[in-house]
Every structure is written in C-alpha cells, then in structure tokens.
Amino acid sequence: MASSQRSQTSECSNKNEEDLRTSQDVLVLQYLHLMFLDDKITRLLPLMLLKYQKQEPITQAEILQNVDDSDHEEYPLILKAACECMHMNFGINLREMHPPDHTYVFLPVLGLTFQGILSDDCQCLSKADLLIVTLTIIFLKGNCASEEDIKEFLRTREMLPQKYHFVIAEPWKFIKEDLVQEGYLVYHQVPDSEPACYEFLWGPRAHVETSKMKVLEHLAKINKRDPKSYTYLYAQAVREEQEASEAS
C-alpha cells in the first residue's frame, strides 16, 4: 500500500512538472504568435493598444481606416484575428457595445488596471503582456519565482526572431523596478540565503486586481485545456478563493 501511494505521489509530481514545463513553453510561444502575425493585423495593434490605454472605444470605421481598401471584404476575419491576439497576448477583450455603429470597448481579461502598455518611444510590445507572463510564471513556480526563473524566460524570449515594434527596451528593469514600484510584484532577498538570492512574489496590487483562478483560466485557454486538468494549480486557486471569501 505504501509503495502504491509513493508511486501515485511520484506520478502526480511528474505530471505537475510536465504541466509547468508545457505552460512555460506556451508563454514563450505567445511571442512567436505575436511576432509573425499578418501585416494587416500588426497595423491594427498600435491603434487598439492606444485606445485601450486612453480608455476609449474603437469603431469599425476607425479599424477600416487602418486596413487596406482591398482587405475591407475580409473585415470579419481581420477583426476576429485581432481580437484573438489582443486576448491571448495582452489579456484584453473586445466587446461590441453599440451594434448599429459597430462600436467596441476594451475590457481587461484578468482585471488588471495597469495602463503602461506603450513605452515613451511608442514601441508596441505590451508591457501589460509582460506583467501577465511574470505573474503567471510566479504562480507556476509555487507562488515565488527566483531571479533566474525570470531571467531565463527573458533570455529565451531574446533568442526569438523579433520585429522592432514588439520590443521593450529594458524588460529586466521594467520587471524589477517598475512593476515593483506599481505594487504588482514584491522583490526581496530569500531569507538566510548565502550568497544572497532574490525572488519575486505577487504584490498587493496583483492580489487586489486579479486572482490565481483568473490567471489559471487564461493560461488554460491559451493551452486549449480545462483549468481543472491542472490538478495541483486548480486546487490551489480554489483554496485561495475560499480563503478570500471567508476573510471578507
């Protein structure tokens, strides 16, 4: 019996590790999906991101102004692809509010209110996307991620073919300083570590604005999986929701 229990525990642990590796691979592949989009989609993204940042709606007429006349007949397909990109890569949904004039509003999928999605020089790789990825990695790593965990992801990302429009000039500074200052991350030394090691945790603003369940559901959608198939992560997310409910 004890041997059987150990075997089941080992299988569960191996499955969790496999889930974590697969999920991290998908996070990297998000960038590939983003960088090799059709040109007609990439022309729309700066406009959509700017509208989201300004909390302004967008109309069909404005979208068509940024699409070649020859592509107007493909508008439904272009809009669908752009919406999928906004959702998967930036955690933003597009919802039609006024069908007669085709007006759409932007809604953050995870509840995050961070607006700094465009850098000062108008480069268009969403910082909101990097925030989502960082929060997800921390969750996948057991609610704390080492410096090396985050740097390894950034190194992998830097090896990918990239277009100029999708570059954050200093991603490490953005994560280590900007997101910490914004309250989305906590960055501190691991207690009693010698030599000193540092790690990232979710910050108070992340806990207020989103939840592990929302992050898991977003990750599962990207993976085209049921959130419950991540047995360990799902149980942890449910437990956190119950604790939050009891505390309130």
Steps between C-alpha positions, in 0.01 A plus 500: 500500500778742596682417176184570302450834673861599431452404135185709472669796668796470263270485197311806622825689556625407153170613348524833680854553374389413146211748529738772616747440216223489240341816632829688500561388142160638404585833663804520273298395197263788566775728379543295183128529436524873554804558284393315189154645467378608161602859424137611486463393865823660620387833354190487718674416828656843573160666449320245718759520777493879494120499521517260795760714674281809460190301602329599177269283287588411143265493202485288188570815297824561692607140450431514125706819473800291607430218253570516128194557282562165332462327839166653600312189389708300747405729790323230708805271478743782572297615802478144632877452468572837663265419789669164552841667506384765747357230726782246485796735503378803690223367724246738344153417368311697236124524559248653262289756685301673224421256213347763266826695467728209597663665802724284718642546849810342652475292819798356693463121518674463834372819660844664488478878473860561400497759221871522411471290189681739270855609565604865463643440153173334385643152469205269512590183687244509775647544845166374624578172323836472676323568830256216433782263405700588812202447730431168327858378539493587871178300538642205306813501714308460825418866570860617494743514210873546530693765310634220283149377415407841360835562335484160331165591347638834380806328350275257314290789376808690381604204283175517306486686168350836586353792316593846614144587598488230767798589716518633854831680529581384854272210596703410811480856631128505422445183705742564784431870549186625325268211589631499857439874530149454354429242773450206263813318616698456820875456455705400801791292624428139585533475880830354623633454145879504475611621253199727478222381267198702398147406400177648370153463649162646410466850640199644683356663187505167312312331784237777502444519124519136392519146637680172444178357356477774235864448407451124481188534284687732264795260479267204443326684216835565333587131543149398386454301818252477784629692805414194712752295303771692690412303811746656744471856371121482485478373859727782613291760315176365650652501848610862458151603387346328802741672737426839340126437532531405867718805571241732353 
